[in-house]
Amino acid sequence: MQLSLGLAIATPAYAGFLDGNELYQTCKDGRRWMDGANLRNGPEQSPGCRSYVLGVVDTFMLAGDRAEKCDMTNVTAGQLVDVTIKYLADHPDMRQRSASALTAFALNTAFCRN
């Protein structure tokens, strides 16, 4: 199985702004926040988590031939966050690495053909 993002995860030269532990905690906390008159709680509702993952997705899709290889048609923002959280939960041994690289790797694994 070819992993096109393997180098991004293995490269320690750029650590990124967040590591996987920090992103996982932000997403897992599901910080309480107001949406109009409703108080919400849960990982898919965490604005910091959601914004970070969507920013990585936008950048990820601009890289190389991702748009041709990745089918994200009808994929919701909630699904993208869920895939990221699940990957981080399932791979605690990787969470010291760059959060953006881990997010991109999780999305690549879930939605792209290599």
C-alpha positions, 0 to 999 in steps of 0.5 A: 500500500502506497502512502503518499503522505508518509513523508509528511508524518515522518519528517521532524523538520517542521513540527507545526503549530499544534501536535496531535495531542493538542488537536485531540484534546481540543476535539475531545473536550467538545468545549461548550459554546453558544449557537444562537440561543442553544448551548451545545456540547460535543466534539463535532460542535467544537469550533476550534476543532472544526475550524482546524480540520476544515483549514487542513482540508482546504489546504490538503485539497489544493496540494498536487492531484488531491482533487482528482484522487480524493472523493469528498463529494457530499462529505460533511464537515462533521464527517471530516472531523469524525474521521480525524478524531477517530484516527487520533483516538486509534493512534495515540502512538502518533499524536506527538506528530504534527496535527496538520500532517496527522489530519491530512493522513487520516483524510487521505486514508479515508477518502483518497485512492493512491 
